[in-house]
Amino acid sequence: MYFVIAGVALLIMKIAEFGPVGAWPWWGILLPFGLAVAWWAWADGTGFTKRREMDKMEAKKRQRRIDNLDALGMDAKGRRGRSDTAKARRRL
């Protein structure tokens, strides 16, 4: 994504002939787009993007489980919490 943003910025600067970028050759302006294509090909080919997506889904699942257990008054291991009076009775 960063390569695409840099490419668009360089392209706009080239078309507007802004600063030294206006004098650069076109291959230098279009290079970030080629690097973006190469990055996406590598990331999809190695499964990098799929692993990141699966990790995000697992994190959401863990957080949802923790939130649900908390709403039920249970700890992270699924044990019910004890009230203060029950704790006080156990100490006697």
N, C-alpha and C positions, 0 to 999 in steps of 0.2 A: 504494500500500500504506500509505503514511503517513497518507493521508486516512482510510482505513478504521480504522486503529489509533486515530487521534484521535477518530473518530466513535464507536467502541465505548467508549472511555474517557469521552467526554462523556455517552453514553447511560447508562452505569453510574452516573456521578455524578448524572445527572438523576433516575434511578429511586430512588437511595438518598438523594436530596435532600442531597447533600454540598456544603458550601460555597456560594459564590455561584452555582454552576452549577445548583443546584436551583431557583433563581428565574428562570432564563433561559427565553425562549419556545421552543417546540418547533422552530420553523424554524431557530433558531440551533444546536440540538443535531443536527438532521438535515442541516445544510448540508455538513459534510465528506463525507457519503455521496453527495450530489449532485455535489460536486467530484470525487470518485473516479470516478463514472460519466462525467463530462465528460472527465477525464484519459484514461481507458481508451478512450473513443471517439476522442479526438484521436490518441492513440498508435497505435491500430490503423489508423485511417484514413490516417495519413501514412506508415505503414510503419516507424515508429520502433522498435517492438518486434522486428520481423523483422530489421532491420539489426543491432540489438544481438545477437540470437541468432546471426546469420551471422558477426559479428565474433568471438564467443566460440568458435564452431566452427572458424574459421580459426586462431585462436590455439592451440587444442588440437591442430590438425593440424600446425602449425609446431613446437610443442613435441614432439610425438610423433616427427616426422622428425628433429629434433635428437637426441632420446634414442636413436633407432635408429641414427643415424650414429655417435654416441658409443660405443654398444655394439659397433659393428663396427670401431671404432678409426679412424674417418674424421673429417675436419673438416666444417664446415658446408657446404662446397662439394662434398663427396663425394670428396675426395682422401684417399688412405690416409696415415696417419701413418708416419713413419720411426722406426725404433728408434735408440737412442743409438749403437750400433755402426755402423750405416749412415751416420749423420751424421759420426762420427769418421773413417770411411774416405773420405768425400767431401772432408774437409778436407786429407787427406794428398796 
